[in-house]
Amino acid sequence: MAAAAAAAAPGGPGAAPQGLGGWLRSAYRFATDRNDFRRNLLVNLGLFAAGVWVARNLTDIDLMAPQPVP
């Protein structure tokens, strides 16, 4: 019973961050962990999504066409 109470205590391993400082520490730890598969997956998916968005939204723009004069 004591082990279950210790596991559920705030600040224990796997506990949800408490307050803004906890969220900031968690985000910093997540962003700076070099061996974090989840971080790498999220970054790669985000870069892929940004590339897809750019490719879909800029394909119809002719960059060599004369621009309208305001």
C-alpha contacts under 8 A as a table, 3 or more apart, distances in Angstrom:
res1	aa1	res2	aa2	distance
1	M	4	A	5.23
1	M	5	A	6.37
2	A	5	A	5.08
2	A	6	A	6.14
3	A	6	A	5.06
3	A	7	A	6.14
4	A	7	A	5.11
4	A	8	A	6.28
5	A	8	A	5.21
5	A	9	A	6.15
6	A	9	A	5.09
6	A	12	G	7.29
7	A	12	G	6.02
7	A	13	P	7.16
8	A	12	G	6.98
8	A	15	A	7.07
9	A	12	G	5.80
9	A	15	A	7.51
10	P	15	A	6.03
10	P	16	A	7.54
10	P	18	Q	7.64
11	G	15	A	5.79
11	G	16	A	7.68
11	G	17	P	7.34
11	G	18	Q	7.97
12	G	15	A	5.40
17	P	22	G	4.56
17	P	23	W	5.44
17	P	26	S	6.91
18	Q	21	G	7.26
18	Q	22	G	4.98
18	Q	23	W	6.89
19	G	22	G	5.39
19	G	23	W	6.47
20	L	23	W	5.10
20	L	24	L	6.16
21	G	24	L	5.05
21	G	25	R	6.11
22	G	25	R	5.12
22	G	26	S	6.03
23	W	26	S	5.00
23	W	27	A	6.05
24	L	27	A	5.06
24	L	28	Y	6.05
25	R	28	Y	5.09
25	R	29	R	6.06
26	S	29	R	5.15
26	S	30	F	6.03
27	A	30	F	4.99
27	A	31	A	6.07
28	Y	31	A	5.14
28	Y	32	T	6.09
29	R	32	T	5.31
29	R	33	D	5.99
30	F	33	D	5.70
30	F	36	D	7.50
30	F	39	R	6.75
31	A	39	R	6.91
33	D	36	D	5.63
36	D	39	R	5.36
36	D	40	N	6.42
37	F	40	N	5.15
37	F	41	L	6.05
38	R	41	L	5.04
38	R	42	L	6.08
39	R	42	L	5.17
39	R	43	V	6.06
40	N	43	V	5.16
40	N	44	N	6.02
41	L	44	N	5.21
41	L	45	L	6.04
42	L	45	L	5.13
42	L	46	G	5.97
43	V	46	G	5.05
43	V	47	L	6.14
44	N	47	L	5.14
44	N	48	F	6.08
45	L	48	F	5.00
45	L	49	A	6.05
46	G	49	A	5.07
46	G	50	A	6.12
47	L	50	A	5.06
47	L	51	G	6.13
48	F	51	G	5.06
48	F	52	V	6.17
49	A	52	V	5.04
49	A	53	W	6.09
50	A	53	W	5.05
50	A	54	V	6.16
51	G	54	V	5.13
51	G	55	A	6.05
52	V	55	A	5.07
52	V	56	R	6.05
53	W	56	R	5.24
53	W	57	N	6.01
54	V	57	N	5.25
54	V	58	L	5.75
55	A	58	L	5.60
55	A	59	T	5.93
56	R	59	T	5.89
57	N	60	D	7.11
58	L	61	I	5.46
59	T	62	D	7.97
62	D	65	A	5.53
